[in-house]
Amino acid sequence: MKLVKLGGSVITFKGERKRFRSKITEDLAGELAPFKEELCVVHGGGSYGHPLAHRYELHRGLHRQEQLAGFAEVHRSMRELNGRVLRALHSHMIPAVSIPPAPLVSMEGGEVVSFTGGPFQRYLDAGLVPVTFGDVVLDSLRGSAVLSGDDLMLLLARVLKPVTTIFVADVDGVKGPDGTLLPVVSSTLSEVPLLEDEMDVTGGLRRKLSLMFQMAKEGFRCLIISGLARGRLRGALEGRDVPCTEVRWA
């Protein structure tokens, strides 16, 4: 089976609150359609999740009464985005069903301590395409935490054992200090300039790569590709050589 993450940076305009990239998401859905028999999709929050979670400081925990309204608002916003992704998939006859992550995850101190992945396998066995997403969830120590789509990719890979895991972004992959695309990034991290986005409440590129290195260490093939380049996702799913970065454990 194939596990694909549609990053928030590619399905939304991250700099503009709640602005959805309809055409790009439709195109990506079309590229996923030939692989719908054995497919699980994760998507990020982009401009629907990060700015709100950052404004209410939900990644730091629940400490003030007004954060409760923010917690609920992020949930609503993420379900709105999830609905738009589902509609794009349905328009290409992909039998996608939403599986919200919050009831399936327990977090403590910002770390996942348990994950119930059985529902995803059951939906796959029924011929459906499970779709889940990053979200704010309860945390037993802090009150709240942000569960990223990247976290879910690692959790789901351990349950579903995919042949390929693909992270679809708004860039071709990881670039080196001179701006050229790195076809392979190893777990040393020494060759990667790790720029941080202050609005990213999930840890930015540094955390994304650390999770991907863990996936690679556990034997999963991990690729970062551009979703803005037409045909690249389909090519990667078909096993063809496309411009990308493969993340490997050194």
C-alpha positions as CSV (number, residue, x, y, z in Angstrom):
1,M,0.0,0.0,0.0
2,K,1.0,3.6,-0.4
3,L,0.9,6.3,2.3
4,V,0.8,9.9,1.0
5,K,0.8,13.2,2.9
6,L,-0.5,16.3,1.2
7,G,1.3,19.1,3.0
8,G,-0.5,22.1,4.2
9,S,1.9,24.3,2.2
10,V,0.7,22.7,-1.1
11,I,-3.1,22.4,-0.5
12,T,-3.4,25.9,1.1
13,F,-1.6,29.2,0.8
14,K,0.1,29.2,4.2
15,G,0.5,33.0,4.3
16,E,-3.2,33.7,3.8
17,R,-5.7,32.6,6.4
18,K,-8.0,29.8,5.2
19,R,-7.2,30.1,1.5
20,F,-7.5,26.7,-0.2
21,R,-5.6,25.7,-3.3
22,S,-8.6,24.2,-5.2
23,K,-6.9,23.6,-8.5
24,I,-3.7,22.1,-7.1
25,T,-5.6,19.8,-4.8
26,E,-7.9,18.7,-7.6
27,D,-4.8,17.9,-9.8
28,L,-3.2,15.9,-6.9
29,A,-6.4,14.0,-6.4
30,G,-6.4,13.1,-10.1
31,E,-2.8,11.8,-9.7
32,L,-3.8,9.7,-6.7
33,A,-6.9,8.2,-8.4
34,P,-5.1,5.3,-10.2
35,F,-3.8,4.0,-6.8
36,K,-7.0,4.2,-4.8
37,E,-7.2,0.4,-4.2
38,E,-4.4,0.5,-1.6
39,L,-4.0,4.1,-0.5
40,C,-4.1,6.1,2.8
41,V,-3.9,9.9,2.8
42,V,-2.8,12.4,5.4
43,H,-3.0,16.1,5.0
44,G,-1.6,19.1,6.9
45,G,-3.3,22.1,8.3
46,G,-1.6,24.9,6.4
47,S,-3.4,28.2,6.7
48,Y,-6.4,26.5,8.2
49,G,-4.6,25.2,11.3
50,H,-1.2,26.8,12.0
51,P,-2.2,30.5,12.4
52,L,-5.1,29.7,14.7
53,A,-3.0,27.3,16.8
54,H,-0.2,29.8,17.0
55,R,-2.6,32.7,18.0
56,Y,-4.0,30.7,20.9
57,E,-0.6,29.1,21.8
58,L,-2.2,25.6,21.8
59,H,1.2,24.0,21.1
60,R,2.3,25.3,24.5
61,G,-0.7,23.8,26.4
62,L,-4.0,25.0,27.9
63,H,-3.4,27.7,30.5
64,R,-6.2,30.2,30.0
65,Q,-9.9,30.0,29.6
66,E,-10.0,31.8,26.2
67,Q,-7.8,29.0,24.8
68,L,-10.8,26.6,25.0
69,A,-12.6,28.6,22.3
70,G,-9.4,28.6,20.2
71,F,-9.1,24.8,20.6
72,A,-12.6,24.4,19.3
73,E,-12.0,26.8,16.5
74,V,-9.0,24.9,15.3
75,H,-11.0,21.7,15.3
76,R,-13.7,23.3,13.2
77,S,-11.3,24.9,10.8
78,M,-9.4,21.6,10.3
79,R,-12.7,19.8,9.6
80,E,-13.5,22.4,7.1
81,L,-10.2,21.8,5.3
82,N,-10.7,18.1,5.5
83,G,-14.1,18.4,3.9
84,R,-12.5,20.3,1.0
85,V,-9.8,17.6,0.5
86,L,-12.5,14.9,0.6
87,R,-14.5,16.7,-2.1
88,A,-11.5,16.9,-4.4
89,L,-10.8,13.2,-3.9
90,H,-14.5,12.3,-4.4
91,S,-14.5,14.3,-7.7
92,H,-12.0,11.7,-9.0
93,M,-14.0,8.7,-7.8
94,I,-11.8,8.0,-4.9
95,P,-13.8,6.4,-2.1
96,A,-12.3,8.6,0.6
97,V,-13.6,8.6,4.2
98,S,-12.5,10.9,7.0
99,I,-10.9,9.4,10.2
100,P,-10.3,12.3,12.6
101,P,-7.2,11.5,14.7
102,A,-8.1,13.0,18.1
103,P,-10.0,10.0,19.5
104,L,-7.3,7.6,18.4
105,V,-4.2,9.3,20.0
106,S,-3.0,9.9,23.5
107,M,-0.3,12.6,24.1
108,E,1.7,13.4,27.1
109,G,4.1,16.4,27.3
110,G,3.8,16.9,23.5
111,E,4.7,13.3,22.7
112,V,2.5,10.5,21.4
113,V,2.2,7.7,24.0
114,S,-0.5,5.6,22.3
115,F,-2.1,5.3,18.9
116,T,-5.0,3.1,17.8
117,G,-4.4,2.4,14.1
118,G,-6.9,-0.5,13.7
119,P,-9.6,1.6,12.1
120,F,-7.4,2.6,9.2
121,Q,-6.6,-1.0,8.3
122,R,-10.3,-1.9,8.5
123,Y,-11.3,0.8,6.1
124,L,-8.5,-0.2,3.7
125,D,-9.7,-3.9,3.9
126,A,-13.2,-2.7,3.0
127,G,-11.8,-1.0,-0.2
128,L,-12.1,2.5,1.1
129,V,-9.4,5.3,1.3
130,P,-8.9,6.6,4.9
131,V,-8.0,10.3,5.1
132,T,-6.8,11.8,8.3
133,F,-5.1,15.1,9.2
134,G,-3.0,17.1,11.7
135,D,-5.1,18.6,14.5
136,V,-5.0,19.9,18.1
137,V,-5.5,17.1,20.6
138,L,-5.7,16.8,24.4
139,D,-2.5,16.3,26.3
140,S,-2.5,14.6,29.7
141,L,0.3,17.0,31.0
142,R,-0.1,20.2,29.1
143,G,-3.8,20.1,28.4
144,S,-3.4,20.5,24.6
145,A,-0.8,19.7,22.0
146,V,-0.5,19.8,18.2
147,L,-0.5,16.4,16.5
148,S,1.1,17.1,13.1
149,G,0.5,15.3,9.8
150,D,4.1,14.2,9.9
151,D,3.5,12.6,13.3
152,L,0.6,10.7,11.8
153,M,2.8,9.5,8.9
154,L,5.2,7.8,11.3
155,L,2.3,6.3,13.3
156,L,0.5,5.0,10.3
157,A,3.6,3.6,8.6
158,R,4.1,1.4,11.7
159,V,0.6,0.1,11.4
160,L,0.1,-0.1,7.6
161,K,3.6,-1.1,6.5
162,P,3.5,0.9,3.2
163,V,5.7,0.2,0.2
164,T,6.2,3.9,-0.3
165,T,5.7,7.0,1.8
166,I,5.5,10.3,0.0
167,F,5.5,13.8,1.5
168,V,4.0,16.2,-1.0
169,A,5.2,19.8,-0.5
170,D,5.4,23.1,-2.3
171,V,9.1,22.6,-3.1
172,D,11.0,20.0,-5.1
173,G,12.6,18.6,-2.0
174,V,15.4,19.7,0.4
175,K,17.9,22.1,-0.9
176,G,21.5,22.4,0.1
177,P,23.3,25.7,1.1
178,D,24.0,26.5,-2.5
179,G,20.3,26.2,-3.4
180,T,20.6,23.0,-5.4
181,L,18.2,20.1,-4.8
182,L,19.6,17.3,-2.7
183,P,18.6,13.9,-4.2
184,V,19.4,12.2,-0.9
185,V,19.5,13.6,2.7
186,S,21.1,11.4,5.4
187,S,20.4,11.6,9.1
188,T,23.6,13.5,9.8
189,L,21.7,16.7,8.8
190,S,25.0,18.5,8.3
191,E,24.3,19.5,4.7
192,V,20.8,20.9,5.3
193,P,20.0,24.6,6.1
194,L,17.1,24.2,8.6
195,L,15.2,27.4,8.3
196,E,12.3,27.7,10.7
197,D,8.8,29.2,10.2
198,E,7.6,31.1,13.3
199,M,4.0,30.3,12.4
200,D,4.7,26.5,12.2
201,V,3.5,25.1,15.4
202,T,4.7,21.6,14.5
203,G,8.4,22.1,14.6
204,G,9.1,23.1,11.0
205,L,11.6,21.3,8.7
206,R,13.8,20.1,11.6
207,R,11.0,18.0,13.2
208,K,9.7,16.9,9.8
209,L,13.1,15.5,8.9
210,S,13.6,13.9,12.3
211,L,10.4,12.0,11.9
212,M,11.3,11.0,8.4
213,F,14.7,9.8,9.6
214,Q,12.9,7.6,12.1
215,M,10.7,6.2,9.4
216,A,13.8,5.5,7.2
217,K,15.5,3.9,10.2
218,E,12.5,1.6,10.6
219,G,12.8,0.5,6.9
220,F,10.3,2.8,5.2
221,R,11.2,4.6,1.9
222,C,10.5,8.3,2.3
223,L,10.4,10.8,-0.5
224,I,9.7,14.6,-0.5
225,I,8.3,15.8,-3.8
226,S,6.7,18.9,-5.2
227,G,2.9,18.9,-5.6
228,L,3.1,22.1,-7.7
229,A,4.8,20.2,-10.5
230,R,2.2,18.4,-12.5
231,G,2.6,14.7,-12.8
232,R,5.3,14.4,-10.2
233,L,3.2,12.6,-7.6
234,R,1.9,10.1,-10.1
235,G,5.4,9.5,-11.4
236,A,6.7,8.9,-7.8
237,L,3.8,6.5,-7.1
238,E,4.6,4.6,-10.3
239,G,8.2,4.2,-9.2
240,R,9.6,6.5,-11.9
241,D,12.6,8.7,-11.4
242,V,11.3,12.2,-10.6
243,P,13.0,15.3,-9.0
244,C,12.8,14.7,-5.3
245,T,14.7,14.2,-2.1
246,E,14.9,10.7,-0.6
247,V,15.4,10.7,3.2
248,R,17.6,7.9,4.4
249,W,19.0,6.7,7.7
250,A,22.8,7.0,7.6
